[in-house]
Amino acid sequence: MRSNALIVATAAGLVLQLAMVVGGHYTPVVKELFAVLGMGFSFVAGFLYVWLAVKGSWRTDLAGGAIAGGVCALIGIALSAALGDVPAAILLFGTLSSIVTGVMGGAVGKLVFG
């Protein structure tokens, strides 16, 4: 697994997640889209990992996508729960969903970049 690619992909996903959480805290329309946007950002993090990792195996690329997608979501959801915008139970379900979409992003990235 490429640690630099993992750090950059996770950080990019985290920036998107945090921007969404802060925006949703103040804007109800954004808050209504938390699930869709959050999983979308995890997909992007997984895709970005594969793009930056350059020719990893399927196993490492999907694992990197899962980690990048899951970690950025975990931190974003934790902030959202701390702000009182989502129930704490979302921390588990949202993170698991984002791990899956991170894997999906990694798979798409693997198909695109080989």
C-alpha positions as CSV (number, residue, x, y, z in Angstrom):
1,M,0.0,0.0,0.0
2,R,1.3,3.4,-0.9
3,S,1.3,5.6,2.3
4,N,1.7,8.9,0.5
5,A,-1.2,8.2,-1.8
6,L,-3.3,7.1,1.2
7,I,-2.5,10.3,3.1
8,V,-3.3,12.6,0.2
9,A,-6.5,10.7,-0.7
10,T,-7.7,10.6,2.9
11,A,-6.8,14.3,3.4
12,A,-8.7,15.3,0.3
13,G,-11.8,13.3,1.3
14,L,-11.5,14.8,4.8
15,V,-11.5,18.4,3.5
16,L,-14.6,17.7,1.5
17,Q,-16.3,15.9,4.5
18,L,-15.5,18.8,6.9
19,A,-16.6,21.4,4.5
20,M,-19.9,19.5,4.1
21,V,-20.4,19.1,7.8
22,V,-19.7,22.8,8.6
23,G,-21.9,23.8,5.7
24,G,-24.7,21.5,6.8
25,H,-24.5,22.8,10.3
26,Y,-25.6,26.2,9.1
27,T,-27.5,25.3,5.9
28,P,-30.5,22.8,6.1
29,V,-30.3,22.0,2.4
30,V,-26.8,20.7,2.8
31,K,-27.7,18.8,5.9
32,E,-30.4,17.0,4.0
33,L,-27.7,15.7,1.6
34,F,-25.3,14.5,4.3
35,A,-25.6,10.8,3.4
36,V,-25.4,11.2,-0.4
37,L,-22.6,13.8,-0.3
38,G,-20.6,12.0,2.4
39,M,-20.6,8.7,0.6
40,G,-19.8,10.5,-2.7
41,F,-16.8,12.1,-1.0
42,S,-15.7,8.6,0.2
43,F,-16.0,7.3,-3.3
44,V,-13.8,10.2,-4.5
45,A,-11.2,9.4,-1.8
46,G,-11.1,5.8,-2.9
47,F,-10.8,6.7,-6.6
48,L,-8.1,9.3,-5.8
49,Y,-6.1,6.7,-3.8
50,V,-5.9,4.4,-6.8
51,W,-5.0,7.2,-9.1
52,L,-2.2,8.3,-6.9
53,A,-1.0,4.8,-5.9
54,V,-0.1,3.9,-9.5
55,K,-0.4,0.3,-10.5
56,G,-1.1,-1.5,-7.2
57,S,-2.7,-4.9,-6.9
58,W,-6.5,-5.2,-6.7
59,R,-6.2,-6.1,-3.1
60,T,-4.1,-3.1,-2.1
61,D,-6.0,-0.7,-4.2
62,L,-9.4,-1.7,-2.8
63,A,-8.0,-1.8,0.7
64,G,-6.5,1.7,0.2
65,G,-9.9,2.9,-1.1
66,A,-11.7,1.4,1.9
67,I,-9.3,3.1,4.4
68,A,-9.3,6.5,2.7
69,G,-13.1,6.5,2.3
70,G,-13.7,5.2,5.8
71,V,-11.3,7.4,7.7
72,C,-12.4,10.6,6.1
73,A,-16.1,9.7,6.8
74,L,-15.4,8.6,10.4
75,I,-13.8,12.0,11.3
76,G,-16.5,14.0,9.4
77,I,-19.4,12.1,11.1
78,A,-17.7,12.4,14.5
79,L,-17.6,16.2,14.1
80,S,-21.2,16.2,12.9
81,A,-22.3,14.1,15.9
82,A,-20.3,16.4,18.2
83,L,-22.2,19.4,16.7
84,G,-25.5,17.6,17.4
85,D,-26.4,17.4,13.7
86,V,-26.6,13.6,13.5
87,P,-27.3,10.9,16.1
88,A,-24.2,9.0,17.4
89,A,-25.4,5.8,15.8
90,I,-24.7,7.3,12.4
91,L,-21.1,7.1,13.3
92,L,-21.2,3.3,12.8
93,F,-23.6,3.0,9.9
94,G,-22.2,6.0,8.0
95,T,-18.6,4.9,8.4
96,L,-19.5,1.3,7.2
97,S,-21.4,2.8,4.2
98,S,-18.4,5.0,3.4
99,I,-16.0,2.1,3.6
100,V,-18.1,0.4,1.0
101,T,-18.2,3.4,-1.3
102,G,-14.5,3.9,-0.8
103,V,-14.0,0.4,-2.1
104,M,-16.3,1.2,-5.0
105,G,-14.3,4.3,-5.8
106,G,-11.1,2.2,-5.7
107,A,-12.6,-0.4,-8.0
108,V,-13.7,2.2,-10.5
109,G,-10.2,3.8,-10.3
110,K,-8.6,0.4,-10.8
111,L,-10.8,-0.2,-13.9
112,V,-9.9,3.3,-15.3
113,F,-6.2,3.4,-14.4
114,G,-5.4,-0.4,-14.4
